[in-house]
Amino acid sequence: MSPRGAIRQTLKTLADFDLVIGHNVQRFDLNMLFSYACIHSIPFGLNPLVYDTLTAFGRVGYCTTLTPKGNRRKSLGFAIDFFWPSENDKTSLYPNWHSIASYDKGEAGNHAMAYVVEHCIADVMLTEKLYWRILPDDRNARINRWR
């Protein structure tokens, strides 16, 4: 699928939902999707309610390993590893894949976008599992409008 096709399909799918749940969805995922849409001149049209499992993980206060600055690690990989250390299937996505998927109009762009989509699908599955595990402990759950 072309980058434009993937962006259009993602926006169409998300438009069917009132609430978007994601890990760093508030500060990264929706902003990245918005950026992809702008680069390809595709109207964005979304302003969903969001529940961010990254901020929820921190808000609940689970004690994970610390960063060099002394903050608790809350990335999706660390969060999954916290609850299910033997089941951590988190994939990595390197920044250059976003650039190739955004700007390369040829086969490399199509390949990069396919990898980005595959990575995002895997993250969605992990985030859903994490959401259902965190929610009972999140006594101060917050749902916010994206913008």
Secondary structure as UniProt FT lines:
FT   HELIX           3..14
FT   TURN            15..16
FT   STRAND          19..22
FT   HELIX           25..29
FT   HELIX           30..39
FT   TURN            40..41
FT   STRAND          49..52
FT   HELIX           53..60
FT   TURN            68..69
FT   HELIX           76..83
FT   HELIX           85..87
FT   HELIX           95..103
FT   HELIX           107..134
FT   HELIX           135..137
FT   TURN            139..140
FT   STRAND          144..145
//
